[in-house]
């Protein structure tokens, strides 16, 4: 499948959603210092796009199903580049936040359209494998883009924002390489009725809630593991990057090769529950680990659990949706996932304030277990 140029273009386009916050995070201290921003509010420059992706992915997914996924993907890639680069020229916080919010909205269009195209290009096991590759790509670029942003922005923080210009050549590639089969038109109101029936189904709602809770637990590691490592073993930024990269390696390998096999062997719900159980187990061990070797091993196993869960949930969502509504349903999943990332520090921040870092990881483990139980306990 990886010799399919269409798949490679879609993977590259979809990976831009991880760039949205990834390339800015390393240069945030320089932005705060040079523009004299309030650090209490400047942190929103890294996280605001998660909220606007969550808000805009579902409606843009619906639009993609109505007018065509390429008609949403290509303009979204262009707007992504324009809004992203514009941040380099903003000198105060409010315009910067506006540009970041608009960047997130464009990212929502990219995520909705690219997932919809992936879901419609392949069927059955090939679709599961394609979604596994997508998860692997997002995981790997989630580590690569911060490194790239730090390297490019080392000379001046503005240069990191120019990386968003990659949206332009990818828009050109998408226009040249990708083709979309015309979908049969629904009668007026029929498409909306079918979409509401799919999204209103109790199992679909369970999957969306599970995606959101999984993202809450996953982002707990991204946000709080570096703080724990600094506090416990005096880790610097390089060591933090190695630990997070270990998580990414585990997720990338499992999501690309093992998640599909496990879901086929024991069932999608059971496979997702196993992955969430593995995430919960490794989260609960973090507070008792003080040796780097144990921490690295826990990071790998945490990534393996996440690598099982994410492609399996997305594949299950895709199977629930008719082909012509797949962008809408998968975009709802994207929105739920990014909403979980956005609310993760909102939920776990008070735990940190009242009970300390150890309690944060235990709380995240409980959240992962609850997500697993949501899939196993019958609601009907």
N, C-alpha and C positions, 0 to 999 in steps of 0.2 A: 504493500500500500504506500510505503514511503517514497516510491518512485512515481507517484501520481502528483503531477505538478499542481493540480487543483487543491489537493489536500495540503501540500506545502504552503501554498498561498494563504489558505484559510487558517492554518496553524500560525503563520507569521502574523496575519492580521489580528487574530484572536489574542495573541500574546501581548499586543499593545495595551490591553486592559491592565496588565501587571506593570507596564511602564508608567501608567498614569501617576501612581504615587511613588514608584520605585526609584525613579531618577532624581526626584526632588528631595527625598529623605536624607541622603548623604550631605546635601549642600544647605539644608535648612539652617544649621547654625550660622553659616555665612550670610544667608538672607536676613536672618534676625539681626545680626550684628551690623551689616552694612546699611540696611534700611531702617534700623532702629525700631524694630517691631516689638510688641509686647509678647514675650515667649508664651504667656498663658493662652493667647489667642492664635499665635502663629502656628501652633501644632495642627490647627485645622487645615492648613495648607496641604498636609499629607493625607488627611482622612476625609476631607469634604467630598472628594470624588466618589467615595464608596456610597455615600447617601444619594448622590444624583444618578449614579449607575443604577442603584436599587429603584429609584423613582422612575427613571426613563426607560429602562430595559423592557418592562411589560408593554407600555403603549407603543414603543418602537417595534417590538416583536409583532404586535397586532398589525401595525402599519406594514411591516415586511410581508406578512401573509396576504395582505390585501393588494399591495401595489407591486410586489416582487422583492425578494431579498437583496438582489444586487442593487436595486434602486435605493435601498436604505444603506447598504454596506459602503458603496463608493462615496456618496456624499458625507457619510459619517467619518470615513477615513480622512477626507479632505478637511472637514471641520475640526477633527481631532488635531491635525497638524497646525491649523491656523490658531485655534484656541490655546494649544499647548505652547507654541512659540510666542504668542502674545504675552504670556506670563513673564518673559524675559525683560519686557519693557515697562512693566508696572512698578511703580515706586512706592505705593502705599498699600496697606493691608486689604482694604475693601475691594479695589479693582483686582488685586491678586486673587482674592477669594472668588470673585465673580468669574474670572477666567478659569479657575480650577473647577468651579461648579459646571461651567459649560463644557470643559474637557471631559468631565464625568458623564454628562449627558451624551456627548458624541461617543464615548466609550460604551455606553449602554446600547447605542445603535450598532456598534461594531460587534458587541457580544451577541446581541439578539440575532442579527443577520447571519453572522458566521456560524453560530450554533445551528440556526435553522437550515443553512445550506449543508452543513455536515450531516444533520439528521435526515435530510431528503436525498442526499447523494448516495447513501448506503443503507442497506437493510440488514436486519438480523445481527449475526455475529460480526459482520464487517462494520456495522454502525457502532457496536459496542467497542470494537477495536479502535475505530477512528476517534471516538470520545475518550478512550484511554490515552491515545496519543496526544489529544488536546490537553488532557489533565497533566500529562508528563511535561508538555511544552510549557504550560502555565507555571508549573512548579519550578522548572529549570530557569526560565526567564525571570521568575520571581527572585532568584538569587543573582542572576547575571546582570539584570538592569540596574540594581543599586550599585554594583561594582562598576558598571560602565558609567553611571551618573556621577559617582565619586571621582572616577578617573578624568572624565571630560570636564567636570566642574571644578577640578583642583586649581586650574588657572584662574577661572572666574565663574561664579555661580550661574551667571546668565547662560553660559555655554551648555549647561546641562539641559536647559529648556529647548535648545535647538534640536535635541534628539527626537523631539516629537515630530519633527519634519519627516521622519520615516513614513508617516502616514501618506504622504504624496506619492512616492514611488510604489507603495503597496496598492494605492488606489488605481494607479496605471496598470499594474500587474493584474489586479482583480478584473479590470475592464477587458484586458486582453485574453486572460487565461480562463476565467470562469464563465460558464454558461448555465442558464437556468431553464428547466423545462416549464412551459406555461401550465399553470394549474387551472383546473376547471372552476368556473365561477359559481359561487353559491347564489341561491335566490336571496333577495333582500331580506336581511335579518336572520337568515338561516345560519350563516357563519358565526354570528355573535351568540346565537342560541347554543350551537354545538360547543363553542369555546367555553361558555359559562357552565355547560353541563360537565365538561372535562375538569375545569378548574374548581367547580363546586363539589366534585366527588370527594368523599371523605378520605379515600386513599391518596388522591392527589394532594389534598391539604396536608395530610400526614407527611408526604414526601417533601413538600415545600417547607414545612416546619422543621423537619429533620435536617434539610440543607442549611437552614438558618442556624440551628443549634450547633451543627457540625462546624460552621464557620466561626461561631463564637468560641468554641473550644480550640480550633486551629489557630485563631488570631491571638489567643492567650499566650501561646508559645512564641509567636512572632514579637509580641509586645513585651512580655514579662520575662521570658527566658534570658535575654541579655542582661536585665537588671539582676536576676538571680545569679548568673554566672559571674558578674562583676563583684557581687556581694560575697559569693562563696569562694571562688578561686582567683579573684582579681583579674578576670578575663578582660582583654582589650578588644577593640573593634575587629581586629583580624580573627581572633579566636571565636568571637561571637559569630562571625561570618562562616567559619568552618563548621560550627555546630549547626547553624541554620542550613548550610549546604548539605550536611549529613541527612537532615530531615528531608531535604529536597531529593537527594539521591534515592532514599528509600521509597518516597512517593512516586518518583518517576519510573523506577524499575517495576514496581508492583502494578501501577496503573496501566503501564504499556503492555505487560505480559501476563500478569497473574490474576488481575481483577476479573477479567472475562471468564477465565477458566473456573474460578471459585464460584462466581454467580451461576454458571451453567451447572456446576456440580451439586451445590447445596441450595440454590435458589437465591434470587436477588436480595430479598428482604433479609434472609439469614446471613448472606455474605456481608451486607452493609452493617448488620448488627455485630458480626465478628470484627469488622474493621473499627467500629466505634468502641467495642470492648477493648481492643488493642490500644486505641488512643487513650481511653480512660485509664488503663493499666499503667501505661508509660507516664501519663500526666501525674498519677498518684505516686510514682516512684521518684519523680524529680526532686522533691524536698528532702529525700534521704540520701541522694547521691552527692558525693563530694570529690570523687575522682573523675578526671577528664575522660578516661576510657569508658566508665559506666555512663557518663552523660552522653557521650557520642553514640553509644549503643542504644540508649533510650531514644535519642533523636532519630536514629535510623528506624527503629521499630514504630515510633510515632508516625513517621512519614509513611511507612508501609501501611499502617491502619488507614491513614487519610487517603492513600493511593487506592485502597480497596473501595472506600466509601464513595468518593466523588464521582468517578465514571459510572459506577453501578447505579447510583441515584439518577444521574442524568440519562442513562440508557433506559431506566425504568420509566422515567417521565416521557421520553421519546416514544416508547412503546405504547403509552396510554393515549397518544395524540394521533389523529388522522394526519396524513402527510401535509395537507394544506394548512393545518393549524400548528405545525410543529415549531415554527419560530415563536409563536405566541406562548406556547406552553414552556418551551425551554428558556425563553426570556423571563418568564415568571420565576423559574428556578434560579436564573442568574440574579434577578432582583432579590430573591430570598437570601441567596448566599452573601451578596454584598451588604445587605441589610444586617446580617449577622456580624460581618466584619465591623460595620459601623457601630453597632451597639455593644460589641465585646468589651471595650474599655468602659462604657457606661454601666454595664452590669457588674464588671469585675473590679472597677476602680474603687467603689466603696468597700469591697471585701479587702482590698489592699490597705485602705486607710484604717479600717477597724481591726483587722486580724493579721496583716502582714503577708509577705510573698508566699509562704507555704500554703496559706489558706486559699490563695488565688488558684493554685494548681489543683488543690483538692476540689474546689468549686467547679473548675473547668472539667475535671474528671466526672463529677456528678452530672454535669450538663451533657457530656458525651454519653453516659449511661442512659440518661433519660431519652436522648435521641434514639439510641438503639432499641429501647423498650417501645417507643412509639411505633416502630416498624413491626414488632413481634406481637404486641397485644392487639387482639381483634377489637375493632370499634363497632362493627355492624351488629 
